[in-house]
């Protein structure tokens, strides 16, 4: 079969069009992955882009107190003279994985003190004025990516149970005069209690009260 110049031109045009479409699909996928890491709320330890970003942020903002390997500070369970505790580990030896993602996010953003029992001095500062939400979620994704599969599975179950309860309200919102129902969850495998706020038209919110101070 003899190919004419028109056939060759048409075939070349087809191949170029296919290459352009393939490149466009690849570019869209890369942009999508970046947008997911940037804007989608949540910590995904299987999202390499989010984990890598979280690693960089962690080393810049968290490693000083919690260790470059998530090992925490020495004697982290021993109370300091002022009542607080040293920075705890975020690996499987610590208690970070005992808590749901949303609580970990809120503590990182707002600081640990609003989520601690009365009288407890929490050393964990809030990073909401220095880190964006995407950076905080990325840090949590990095931390979770370093946990063994067994620990990740247990923490995933904690997340499922936590979603049944209202999301935390900022402490300033809790000052309103409302009927309070304190639901003690000590008989469940959740290391915190939930204070649910109720008005005439039903539940309006709540907060987490840790069983111990969460000095993350």
C-alpha positions as CSV (number, residue, x, y, z in Angstrom):
1,X,0.0,0.0,0.0
2,X,1.4,3.3,-1.1
3,X,1.0,6.1,1.5
4,X,0.4,9.5,0.1
5,X,1.6,12.7,1.7
6,X,-2.0,13.3,2.8
7,X,-2.0,9.9,4.7
8,X,1.3,10.6,6.4
9,X,0.1,14.1,7.4
10,X,-3.2,12.7,8.8
11,X,-1.3,9.9,10.7
12,X,1.1,12.5,12.1
13,X,-1.7,14.7,13.2
14,X,-3.4,11.8,14.9
15,X,-0.3,10.8,16.8
16,X,0.3,14.4,17.9
17,X,-3.3,14.7,19.0
18,X,-3.0,11.5,21.1
19,X,0.3,12.7,22.7
20,X,-1.3,16.1,23.5
21,X,-4.3,14.4,25.1
22,X,-2.1,12.0,27.1
23,X,0.0,15.0,28.3
24,X,-3.2,16.9,29.3
25,X,-4.5,13.9,31.3
26,X,-1.2,13.6,33.1
27,X,-1.1,17.3,33.9
28,X,-4.7,17.2,35.1
29,X,-3.9,14.3,37.4
30,X,-0.9,16.0,38.8
31,X,-2.8,19.2,39.5
32,X,-5.6,17.2,41.0
33,X,-3.2,15.4,43.4
34,X,-1.7,18.7,44.4
35,X,-5.1,20.3,45.0
36,X,-6.2,17.3,47.1
37,X,-3.0,17.7,49.2
38,X,-3.6,21.4,49.5
39,X,-7.3,21.8,50.1
40,X,-9.0,18.5,51.0
41,X,-9.5,18.4,54.8
42,X,-8.2,15.3,56.4
43,X,-4.9,13.4,57.1
44,X,-4.2,10.7,54.6
45,X,-1.1,8.7,55.5
46,X,-1.3,7.0,52.0
47,X,-1.1,10.4,50.1
48,X,2.6,10.7,49.3
49,X,2.3,14.4,48.4
50,X,0.5,15.2,51.7
51,X,2.9,13.1,53.7
52,X,6.0,14.7,52.1
53,X,4.6,18.2,52.8
54,X,3.8,17.2,56.4
55,X,7.3,15.9,56.9
56,X,8.8,19.3,55.9
57,X,6.4,21.2,58.1
58,X,7.0,18.8,61.0
59,X,10.7,19.3,60.9
60,X,10.3,23.1,60.8
61,X,7.7,23.4,63.6
62,X,7.3,20.3,65.6
63,X,10.6,18.3,65.8
64,X,12.1,20.6,68.4
65,X,9.7,19.4,71.1
66,X,8.6,16.0,69.7
67,X,11.9,14.8,68.1
68,X,12.9,14.3,64.5
69,X,11.9,10.6,64.7
70,X,8.6,11.4,66.6
71,X,10.4,10.0,69.8
72,X,9.3,12.9,72.1
73,X,11.3,14.4,74.9
74,X,12.9,12.3,77.7
75,X,10.7,11.6,80.7
76,X,7.7,12.9,78.8
77,X,5.3,11.3,81.3
78,X,6.9,13.0,84.3
79,X,5.2,16.2,85.5
80,X,7.3,19.4,85.4
81,X,7.4,21.8,88.4
82,X,4.8,24.1,86.8
83,X,2.4,21.2,86.3
84,X,2.9,20.5,82.6
85,X,4.8,17.7,80.9
86,X,7.6,17.5,78.3
87,X,6.7,17.0,74.7
88,X,5.4,13.4,74.2
89,X,6.2,11.1,71.4
90,X,4.0,10.9,68.3
91,X,5.1,7.4,67.3
92,X,3.3,4.3,68.5
93,X,4.8,4.5,72.0
94,X,2.9,7.7,72.7
95,X,-0.8,8.5,73.1
96,X,-1.4,10.6,69.9
97,X,-3.0,7.6,68.1
98,X,-5.5,7.3,71.0
99,X,-7.3,10.4,69.7
100,X,-9.4,11.1,66.6
101,X,-8.0,13.2,63.8
102,X,-10.3,16.1,64.3
103,X,-9.3,16.5,67.9
104,X,-5.6,16.3,67.0
105,X,-6.2,19.0,64.3
106,X,-8.1,21.3,66.8
107,X,-5.4,20.9,69.4
108,X,-2.6,21.7,66.9
109,X,-4.5,24.7,65.6
110,X,-5.8,26.1,68.9
111,X,-3.3,24.8,71.4
112,X,-3.7,22.1,74.1
113,X,-4.9,24.2,77.0
114,X,-8.6,24.6,75.9
115,X,-8.9,20.9,75.7
116,X,-7.2,20.1,79.1
117,X,-8.9,19.5,82.4
118,X,-9.1,22.4,84.9
119,X,-5.8,22.9,86.7
120,X,-3.7,21.2,84.1
121,X,-0.9,23.3,82.5
122,X,-0.6,22.4,78.9
123,X,2.6,23.2,77.1
124,X,1.2,22.7,73.6
125,X,1.0,26.0,71.8
126,X,-1.5,26.7,69.1
127,X,-0.2,27.0,65.5
128,X,-3.3,28.5,63.9
129,X,-1.6,31.8,63.4
130,X,1.5,30.3,61.8
131,X,0.3,27.3,59.8
132,X,-2.6,26.9,57.4
133,X,-5.2,24.1,57.8
134,X,-3.6,22.2,54.9
135,X,-0.2,22.3,56.7
136,X,-1.7,21.0,59.9
137,X,-3.5,18.1,58.2
138,X,-0.3,17.3,56.3
139,X,1.7,17.1,59.6
140,X,-0.9,14.7,60.9
141,X,-0.7,12.6,57.7
142,X,3.1,12.4,58.1
143,X,2.8,11.3,61.7
144,X,0.2,8.7,60.9
145,X,2.3,7.4,58.0
146,X,4.9,6.4,60.5
147,X,2.6,4.2,62.6
148,X,2.6,0.4,62.2
149,X,-0.5,-0.9,60.4
150,X,-2.0,-2.3,63.7
151,X,-1.9,1.2,65.3
152,X,-3.3,2.8,62.2
153,X,-6.2,0.4,62.2
154,X,-6.9,1.1,65.9
155,X,-6.8,4.8,65.3
156,X,-9.1,4.5,62.3
157,X,-11.7,2.8,64.6
158,X,-11.4,5.7,67.1
159,X,-12.1,8.1,64.2
160,X,-15.2,6.2,63.3
161,X,-16.6,6.4,66.8
162,X,-15.7,10.0,67.2
163,X,-17.7,11.0,64.1
164,X,-20.9,10.0,66.0
165,X,-20.5,13.0,68.3
166,X,-20.7,16.8,67.6
167,X,-17.5,18.5,66.5
168,X,-15.7,20.5,69.2
169,X,-16.8,24.1,69.7
170,X,-14.2,26.8,70.5
171,X,-14.0,27.5,74.2
172,X,-15.6,31.0,73.8
173,X,-18.7,29.4,72.4
174,X,-19.0,27.1,75.5
175,X,-19.4,30.1,77.8
176,X,-23.0,30.7,76.6
177,X,-25.7,29.8,79.1
178,X,-27.1,26.5,77.9
179,X,-28.2,23.2,79.3
180,X,-25.2,20.9,79.6
181,X,-25.3,17.2,79.4
182,X,-22.0,15.5,80.4
183,X,-21.7,12.2,78.7
184,X,-19.1,10.1,80.3
185,X,-17.6,7.7,77.8
186,X,-15.2,6.0,80.2
187,X,-16.9,2.6,79.6
188,X,-16.0,2.8,75.9
189,X,-12.5,2.6,74.4
190,X,-12.3,6.3,73.9
191,X,-9.8,8.2,76.1
192,X,-12.0,11.3,76.5
193,X,-15.5,12.4,77.5
194,X,-17.8,14.6,75.5
195,X,-19.8,17.5,76.9
196,X,-22.9,18.0,74.7
197,X,-24.6,21.3,74.6
198,X,-28.4,21.2,74.2
199,X,-30.9,24.0,73.5
200,X,-34.6,23.7,73.1
201,X,-34.2,22.9,69.4
202,X,-31.8,20.1,70.0
203,X,-28.0,19.5,70.2
204,X,-26.0,22.5,69.1
205,X,-22.5,21.3,69.7
206,X,-20.0,20.0,72.3
207,X,-16.4,19.7,73.3
208,X,-14.0,17.0,74.2
209,X,-12.8,16.7,77.8
210,X,-9.7,14.5,77.8
211,X,-9.2,11.9,80.6
212,X,-5.6,13.3,80.9
213,X,-4.1,16.5,79.7
214,X,-3.3,16.4,76.0
215,X,0.1,17.9,75.8
216,X,0.6,17.1,72.1
